[in-house]
Amino acid sequence: MSPYSLILLRHGESQWNQKNLFTGWVDVDLTEKGEAEARAAAPLLAEAGLLPDVVHTSLLRRAIRTAQITLDGIDRHWIPVRRSWRLNERHYGALQGKDKKATLEEYGEEQFMQWRRSYDVPPPPLPKDAEYSQFYDVRYADLPPEVRPRTEALANVLHRALPYWYDAIVPDLRLGRTVLVAAHGNSLRALVKHLDGMSEEAVVGLNIPTGMPLLYELDENMRPITTGGRYLDPEAARAAAEAVANQGR
Ligand SMILES: O=C(O)[C@@H](CO)OP(=O)(O)O
């Protein structure tokens, strides 16, 4: 038995996942399919005997609602919750609200993939007052303006997520709590990169599917017992990750 259990859960399908639009910090809701995915995660946790004691989410409703629906399904809707902008999806800059297929056609495969999956190349920044900007969103009002992103590469996401990992999630794990983190495709890619010690090149090929619980059993040093963790439904997760990889095509 490993000492520490961490469950990573990307939100269920969102309205903009369904429409194939770059989303980032835009606060779109789940689709009915996304709600069903969140419900389906519950029995997987129950069957594995994984009952979260505490949940951490981003400030975005697709992650917040996914956590609520999943936890409700295992009668754990009452556990303590903490939320942080540090778990938010990657800010997608000027791509927020843009169609993935149209972006691929307009800019070509190389640029498209560089923006989507490269480690350190961010999309162009989004003007503060653009339609899909969150710069003046009240939920980020406590953040100094220079911290509020207008675009992010995965490297920036890792940089802002790690303080939360060390200062909020690890302390919960150290107390022996089973921790659920409900977050996003790219904030979870950053966390997985850190946990698995992935190279900048390897993380390019990492895709996290929606609504599939990913269990990391961690040792005393908060390192995975098994690299890559373990999806509770590995076959479904593999197919769904492939679909994420192929978005835009
Ligand atoms: O649009 C987004 O914010 C993300 C996740 O949905 O997309 P991608 O997988 O292309 O990084």
Ligand as a Chemical Component Dictionary entry (heavy atoms), coordinates in Angstrom:
data_LIG
# 
_chem_comp.id                   LIG 
_chem_comp.type                 NON-POLYMER 
_chem_comp.pdbx_formal_charge   0 
_chem_comp.three_letter_code    LIG 
# 
loop_
_chem_comp_atom.comp_id 
_chem_comp_atom.atom_id 
_chem_comp_atom.alt_atom_id 
_chem_comp_atom.type_symbol 
_chem_comp_atom.charge 
_chem_comp_atom.model_Cartn_x 
_chem_comp_atom.model_Cartn_y 
_chem_comp_atom.model_Cartn_z 
_chem_comp_atom.pdbx_ordinal 
LIG O1 O1 O 0 -9.393  24.830 -25.298 1  
LIG C1 C1 C 0 -8.790  24.575 -24.246 2  
LIG O2 O2 O 0 -8.749  25.342 -23.280 3  
LIG C2 C2 C 0 -8.032  23.254 -24.138 4  
LIG C3 C3 C 0 -8.809  22.255 -23.348 5  
LIG O3 O3 O 0 -10.116 22.098 -23.806 6  
LIG O4 O4 O 0 -7.819  22.774 -25.441 7  
LIG P1 P1 P 0 -6.529  21.996 -25.963 8  
LIG O5 O5 O 0 -6.730  20.531 -25.668 9  
LIG O6 O6 O 0 -6.549  22.284 -27.436 10 
LIG O7 O7 O 0 -5.312  22.555 -25.288 11 
# 
loop_
_chem_comp_bond.comp_id 
_chem_comp_bond.atom_id_1 
_chem_comp_bond.atom_id_2 
_chem_comp_bond.value_order 
_chem_comp_bond.pdbx_ordinal 
LIG O1 C1 DOUB 1  
LIG C1 O2 SING 2  
LIG C1 C2 SING 3  
LIG C2 C3 SING 4  
LIG C2 O4 SING 5  
LIG C3 O3 SING 6  
LIG O4 P1 SING 7  
LIG P1 O5 DOUB 8  
LIG P1 O6 SING 9  
LIG P1 O7 SING 10 
# 
